[in-house]
Amino acid sequence: MDKQAPRVNPQAAARIRVREAEALAVGWTFEQLWESRFWNITNGRNRPGLAATMRPGDKLGEITENYIEIILKSGVVHRFYHPDRIQPWEKVSAGA
């Protein structure tokens, strides 16, 4: 039996599609937006896409070069951080 890639929830796909150009313009890639596997291990790191983290009813908020806000049905805001940028919780040495 052949493996099939997980499908993107149509509601989430529609929300991503509407804001795709905006995200691409600030440095996100197509793969970072549309990868639908939550466990996508590449070069020893898990790299799910935005599509893998969204559920029906979620909306997109602010889109920056560092993160995309996911607004849950409950109103809670999560940030999907860009995997290739330094994250707020990572320390950078002074010489870097």
SEMARVO-641927 format. One line per 5 residues: their letters; for each residue y, x, z of C-alpha. Coordinates in nm, 2 decimals, padded with zeros to 4 digits. Layout:
A) Y:X:Z; ...
***
This chain:
MDKQA) 00.00:00.00:00.00; 00.34:00.14:-00.10; 00.61:00.17:00.16; 00.93:-00.02:00.09; 01.27:00.07:00.21
PRVNP) 01.40:-00.18:00.47; 01.64:-00.43:00.32; 01.99:-00.47:00.44; 02.07:-00.80:00.60; 02.27:-01.00:00.33
QAAAR) 02.55:-01.09:00.58; 02.59:-00.72:00.69; 02.58:-00.61:00.32; 02.86:-00.85:00.23; 03.07:-00.72:00.51
IRVRE) 03.01:-00.36:00.42; 03.07:-00.43:00.05; 03.42:-00.58:00.12; 03.53:-00.26:00.30; 03.32:00.00:00.11
AEALA) 03.62:00.14:-00.10; 03.83:00.18:00.22; 03.55:00.37:00.39; 03.48:00.59:00.09; 03.85:00.67:00.06
VGWTF) 03.86:00.82:00.41; 03.55:01.04:00.36; 03.24:00.83:00.42; 02.96:00.86:00.17; 02.76:00.59:00.00
EQLWE) 02.45:00.70:00.19; 02.63:00.69:00.53; 02.73:00.33:00.46; 02.41:00.20:00.30; 02.12:00.38:00.46
SRFWN) 01.91:00.10:00.61; 01.65:00.29:00.81; 01.75:00.31:01.17; 01.52:00.61:01.21; 01.62:00.84:00.92
ITNGR) 01.53:01.19:01.03; 01.70:01.45:00.80; 01.71:01.82:00.89; 01.60:01.74:01.24; 01.87:01.49:01.31
NRPGL) 01.86:01.11:01.30; 02.10:00.99:01.04; 02.10:00.61:01.02; 02.35:00.44:00.80; 02.61:00.18:00.90
AATMR) 02.38:-00.09:00.73; 02.10:00.01:00.97; 02.31:-00.06:01.28; 02.46:-00.40:01.18; 02.32:-00.74:01.26
PGDKL) 02.40:-01.09:01.14; 02.73:-01.20:01.28; 02.87:-00.84:01.33; 03.21:-00.77:01.17; 03.38:-00.45:01.08
GEITE) 03.70:-00.35:01.25; 03.90:-00.03:01.21; 03.77:00.23:00.96; 03.88:00.59:01.01; 03.75:00.92:00.89
NYIEI) 03.58:00.97:01.23; 03.43:00.62:01.30; 03.39:00.26:01.19; 03.42:-00.01:01.44; 03.14:-00.27:01.46
ILKSG) 03.25:-00.59:01.63; 02.96:-00.78:01.78; 02.94:-01.16:01.80; 03.01:-01.13:02.17; 03.34:-00.95:02.09
VVHRF) 03.21:-00.61:02.22; 03.33:-00.32:01.99; 03.09:-00.04:01.91; 03.19:00.27:01.71; 02.96:00.41:01.44
YHPDR) 03.06:00.78:01.44; 03.07:00.99:01.12; 02.76:01.22:01.15; 02.93:01.51:00.99; 03.24:01.52:01.21
IQPWE) 03.29:01.66:01.56; 03.23:01.38:01.80; 03.46:01.30:02.10; 03.18:01.40:02.34; 03.12:01.74:02.18
KVSAG) 03.31:02.04:02.31; 03.46:02.29:02.07; 03.51:02.65:02.17; 03.86:02.79:02.14; 03.75:03.04:01.87
A) 03.59:02.77:01.64
***
